[in-house]
């Protein structure tokens, strides 16, 4: 768990970054003195409809969740300071 102000960010719960992307953190690790999380990117199927299927699916495995979310199987390391909204903010 990572806390920033009154928000707590937990592993395996969807979060939103300041830039607008949705992610699921899988771990919290200090890398080069900076707190980071290895995350998978999550996109709404509404957002994905704007992308070309050929480009998006060419190099990534995609899992489609029941609620119309797609989870990319290509983890990325993201700094903790990039997190804006936690699970409760996203779902309300």
Secondary structure, 3 states (H helix, E strand, C coil): CEEECCEEECCCCEEEECCCCEEEEEEEEEECCEEEEEEEEEEEHHHHCCCCHHHHHCCCCEEECCCCEEEECCCEEEEHHHEEECHHHHHC
